Amino acid sequence: MSVATQNGSAAPVRVCPRPALVGAAVLLGSFLVGFDTRLLAISLPDLRGAFGLSYDQGAWLSTVATAPQILIAPAVAWLAATFGVRRVLFGPSLVYAAVSFAIPQVADWRLLLVLHGLRGLLLGVFIPATIMIVFRNLPLRWWVPAFAIYAFRLAFSQSAGIAIVGFYETRLGWQWVYWQDIVLAPAIGVLVSLGAPRETTDRGLLERADWGGMALLGTGSAAIYVALDQGDRLDWAQSGLVITLLAAGAALLAGFFLNEARVRHPWASHRVVATRNILLAFVLILCFDVASVSGSFLVPGFLAAVAQLRPEQIGGPVFAGAALPLVVLMPLAVVAVRRFDARLSMLAGFAAFAVAGRMGAQVTHEWTAADFLPVMLVQSVGQAFTFLAAVIYILANSDPKMATATAAYVQVLRLGGAETTLSLMTTFLRHREQLHSYLIGLHVSAASPAAGAAIGALSARFAGADPSSALAGARGVAGLAALVAREARVMAYSDAFLASFWGALAGLVILALMGPAPAGPLAPR
């Protein structure tokens, strides 16, 4: 068997003598990326306080920490194919550990941005490189379990990350959001160094390098990500920066596809996505991003914004309801993909997402973490069965001569799609909350007997010995406004759960249009 380079010349798979060590590297690399990205997002409010940053500075810190991942991720598969995964992973893992150690000790804002950007660039190496480890160094029978690890870390880190942040901040200190990588990152390099075979530089690939294609795809994707990540804060079309970045990103991506169509040796040929099944599968992953937001973003967001809980209070229930079930469900998903058509697994997954979305749409302000447990349990079924089956389906429909290009497109789609969904969902929540606040406010007026009674009841709590106190009346009005704001926020989250429900239904429609994968080792007969 062979895995080929992007120009169509097959390169033999170098089966490693110690596949267990390489599998451990895949596992650790996958979890490192998932946890580090999630931990930074969850702990950002506390990090702003620790570093003394304003809200705007914190928002840019998050953007700068993620954009370089998207910039470098598409090219890493080519780098691993050209120079070998040992060279691509070992050095960056040591530098990543050093940068992670240094960040908590820095106070200068500009230096923080530089270090987080460098850290994001190095973090973007790990997942694409581990994917190439699977392609180039593992026997075919290990592919499905290896990609199951990749899918597992995606869902597990989103749920377990909240509990880990809570543990760090209450027991060890916020610095451990970074310092955990002092041990984890070098361990990846050591495992790859011990387990992967030594590979010489592929000078043929190096001479035919499509530098223009790699630069266009990476910079275009990163520019669009920055625009989307900052869009809600800068009010989208009202910001010249957002409009400029979106236009520049679109132009760069158009230039990328034009480049790939014209160069002699394209790096990520458009032919990878030219087949009907693969194109539909890519659209399906976008539907997965929308459907899966019900558990990964909405449940923790509701508990933080409405229930006013901190990560240490949210982490335990979310871990029990969403992360632990995956330990049982992922092996079942592996068996299902190996024995049955991958479309059946995706059908089960999207059906579970649809049920979870409808359940979450019934949310009220009285819901606690325990009330979300059924939603998270059902949603974990979707997480386990959908994404793994989609990746295996794409590989089963792909030309093995374009493994590098396939890995590049999957990474761009996964990172870009997830970040786009989160950005748009944040804007959706804000607009729906404003709309519901306005609609509820139409029925709350000074002349309304119900509003007057509510203000009177709330004022009485603050009146003390003087029921006519002006301060008590002002506090009563503020209390009523807070109740209106709370209910508007609850209704916005209910609408967001419905949006995830419709995303799941869209996934089912796309799934119905997908044909069977060609017969092969990844497609059961």
Salt bridges, closest charged atoms under 4 A:
ASP36 OD2 - ARG119 NH2 3.16
ASP46 OD2 - ARG310 NH2 3.33
ASP56 OD1 - ARG233 NH1 2.75
GLU169 OE1 - ARG310 NH2 3.03
ASP181 OD2 - ARG119 NH2 2.61
GLU199 OE1 - ARG14 NE 3.66
GLU199 OE1 - ARG136 NH2 2.64
ASP232 OD1 - ARG430 NE 2.75
ASP289 OD1 - ARG414 NH1 2.57
GLU312 OE2 - ARG310 NE 2.90
ASP341 OD2 - ARG343 NH2 2.76
GLU433 OE2 - ARG489 NH2 3.14
GLU487 OE2 - HIS365 ND1 2.93
GLU487 OE2 - ARG486 NH2 2.91
ASP495 OD2 - ARG432 NE 2.87
ASP495 OD2 - HIS436 NE2 2.62
